[in-house]
Amino acid sequence: MPSLIDIRRRIRAVKSTQQITKAMKMVAASKLRRSQERVVGARPFANQMLRVLNSLATRVEQKTHPLLDPRETKRAGGKVMLIVVTGDRGLCGSFNSNVIKQAGGFVVGDPDREVALGLVGRKGRDFFARRGFEVLYQQVNLFGKLRYEDAQDVAQSAIESFVGGQVDAIYLVYNEFKSVMQQRVVLERLLPIAKLVAEADENEVEAEIDYLYEPGPQQIFDTLLPRHVEVQIYRALLESNAAFFAAQMAAMDAATKNAAEMIDTLTLNMNKVRQAAITREIIEVVSGAQEQ
């Protein structure tokens, strides 16, 4: 049985850890509120961007564009790029491991598919880079002060790899923020952009008014499609950032509660040890008095 001093020392250590986890929970909660506001603000813009492209695609006869070019990913020399969005830090439960697991399943899921990686976030970079995977792009320390320019850098690298023929398709895996207690791992295709006209309702197409465009629809596509990729990546980064703080807040709350339970258990053991020591001393005093 440990001594009384050892138990007291351990209680002090657990209390210090509890103060740290409680402070981290409060910081994560504060940052989550701001991140959640940014996500809520970005979603309508991303959805409206998709509706505008749908509307334009239904009215344009020539919808050819490099970012709309479907390619056969299983052809000879074909390659797919997977952009993995993880956090730069840990202490967030299974937030990073869920994304890494999903990405690993995608990489090994099809033996005939060659996959290269684009890594956003320190945890994903550290995991995959050490294991010899081919990495076309990596970026860390984005989430300390996340900006739209960061999404533009990631999008530019993805577009150049796709248009330049290095890869035939680009997928994106990240944590989507659903609520404070729930995050969902999402795997979606980023490039080539799906044929938008297929997503529109035929009845809606017939009922819509034909517009005149200035500049022409092709010039609008040249501007909007790269911007669409940037917006979708930016939304994914915002979703992942908010989901990270939600996961960290939940993890630190659980750690704080576990520390409180451990303190209670250690305090009970300390009282038992102290009571046993007092009882032993009383027995020794009584025994000495009887001998006299």
N, C-alpha and C positions, 0 to 999 in steps of 0.2 A: 504494500500500500504506500502511495507517495506521502511524503511528509507534508506538514501543514504549510511550511514555507513554499514548497513547490506548487501546491495548489493555489496559494495566494498569488504567486508570481504568474501562474497561468491565467488566473482570473483577470489580473491587470492587463495581460497581453490580449485577451479576448475583448476586454472593454475598449482597448485602444483600436483594435480592428473594427469593432462595432461603430466607433465614432467615425472612422474613415468611410465605411460602407454607407452610413447614414448621410454623411456629407456628399458622397458621390451620388446617392439617390436624389438628393435635393438639387444638385447641379444638373443631373440628367433631366429631371422634371422641368427645370427652368429652360434648358435648351430644347427640350421636346416641344414645349409650347410654341416657341419661335419657329422651329422646323416644321411643325404641323401647319402653322399658318402659311408658310411658303409652299407646302405641298398643295394645300387647298386652293391657293391662288394660282398655281401652275396648271392644275388639272383642267380647268375650263379652257385655257388657252390652247393646250395640247389637243383637246377634243375638238375645239373650233377649227384648228388647223387641219385636222383630218376631214372635217365636214367641208371645208373650203376646197380641199384637194378632190374629194368625192364629187362635189358640184362641178368643178372644172373638168374632171375626167369624163363626165357624162356628156359633155358638149364638144369635146375635141376629137376630131377624126384621127389625127396623127398623135398618138400618145407615146411615141418612142423617146426614151431617155435612158442614159446609162444606168441610172439608179433603179429603173424599172425592168432592166434586162434579166429575165430568168435564165439560169444556167443549170446544167446538169452537174450536181455535186459529186457524182460517182464516176465521172469521166476520168480518163487517164490523166494523172497530174492534178486532178481536182482537189481543192482544199477548202475547208470551212474555218472561219474565225469565230471564236467564242469570247465575248467580252464579259469578264467576271468582275462583279462589283461587290467588294467586301469592305469591312471597316479598317481603319488604321490602328485601332486599339482593340483590346480584349475586354474581359470582365463584363460580358454581355450575354451570358448564357450560350445557347446554341445558335446565335445569330450568324456568326461566320461559318461554323461547321456545316450548317444546313445548305448554304450557298456552295461551299466547296464540295459537299457530297453530291449536290445536283450537277455541278460542273463536271465532277469526276465521272458520274454516270453518263453524261452526254459524250464525254471523250471516249470512253471505252464501250459505249452502247452499240456502236456500229463498227465492226472491224474493217469494213471497206472504206470508211470515211476517214480522211486525214484531217486532223484538227490542230489549228494553231490558236494561241491564246492572246488576248489583250487583257491585261490585269490592271484593275483600278482598286487601290486599297492595299495597305501594307500586309495584312494577314493573308490575302490571296497570293500576293507576290511572293511572300516568304514560303508559302506551302508549295506552290507549283514550280517556282524557280529552282528550288533545291532538288526537285525530282526529275529534272532533265526534260521538261516539256518545252516545246518550241514556243517562244514568246515573241510576238511581233510588236507589242506595245505594252508599256507599263507606266503607271503614274501613281504616286503615293502622296500622302499629306494634302489631299484635296479638301477634306471635310472640316479642316480647322476653320477655313473661311471659304465656303463653297460659293463660286461665282459662275455666271453663265459662260464666261470665257473658258473655264475649265471644261465645260461640256463641249464647247466649240473645238477645243484641242483634241478631245477624244473623237468627236465626230469627223474632224478633218483627217485624222489618221485612219479611221475606218473607211471613209469615202475613197481616200487615195489607194488603200489596199484593194478595195473592190473594183474601182474603175481601172486601176493599173493591172488588173488580172492576177494579183497575188492570191486572192481568194475568190471563191464563187458564191459564197453566202456568208452573212454575218449574223450571229445570234447574240442575244443579251440575256444574262441571268443576274437577278438581283432580288433583294427583299422588298416586297411591296408593303407599305404601311396600311394596315386595315383598321386597327384600333390600338389603344395603349397595351392591351393584353394579347393582341394577335398580329402576327406578321406572316406573310405568305411569300414563298419563294416562287418567282415568276421566270419562265424561260420563254422568250419570244423572239421572232425573227425581225431583225432590223433592216437588212438588205439582202436581196433586192426588195424594194417596197412592193407589197402585194398590189395586184391590179385593182385599183380603187373602184373602178366602175362596177366590179363584181359585187361590191358591198352595198351598192345603192339599190333601192327598191324601184322596179321598173315602172310602177304606177307613179312614183314620185318624179321619175325622169320625164315621163310624158307630160306631167302637169307643170313642170318648171318652165319659166320664161327663158327664151334664148337671149343672151346678152352679147353685146359687142365689147371686145377687150382691147385695151390699149395699155401697154404693148400687147403683142399677140399671145395666145395661150402657150406657145412653146417657150417664149421668153419668161412667162410667168412660172412655168414648170421649172425652168433652169434656176429660178430664184427660190421658189417655194420648196422644192424637194430637198435640197441640202439643208434649208432651214428646218424642214420637218424632221430630218435626222437629228439635228442639233437639239430641237425641242424635246424629242422623245428621250434622248440620252440625258438631257438636263432634268426631265421629269423623273427618270429612273434614279439619278443621283440624289434628288431631293427625297424620293420615296425611301431610298436606302438609308439616307441620313436620319430621317425621322424614325424609321424602324429601328435603327441602331440605338437611339436614345431611349425609345420605348423598351427595347430589350434590356438595355443597361439598367434602366430604372427598376424594371421587374426583378432583374438578377440581384441588384443591390438591396432591394426591399426584402427578398428572400434571405439574403446573406445576413441582413440586420436581424431578422427574426430568428434565424438559426443561432446567431451569436447570443441573443437573449436567452434562448433555450439552453445553450451550453453554459452560460453564466449561472443560470438557475441550478443546473445539474452539478456544476463545480461547487457552488455555494453549499448545496446539500451535502456533498461529499466532505467539504471542509468542516461543516458542523459535526458530521459523524466522527471525523478524525479528532477534532477538538474534544468532543464529548468522550471519546474513547481514552484520550490522554488524561482528561480530568478524572475519569473513573479509575484509571490505573493509578494515578497519584493518590486518590482517596484510599484505594486498597492498600497501597504501600504504607500510608500513614497509619491506618488501622492495624495492619499487620505488625508494624513497629511498636505501637502502643501495647498490643497484646503480649509481645515478647518481653516487654519490660515488666 
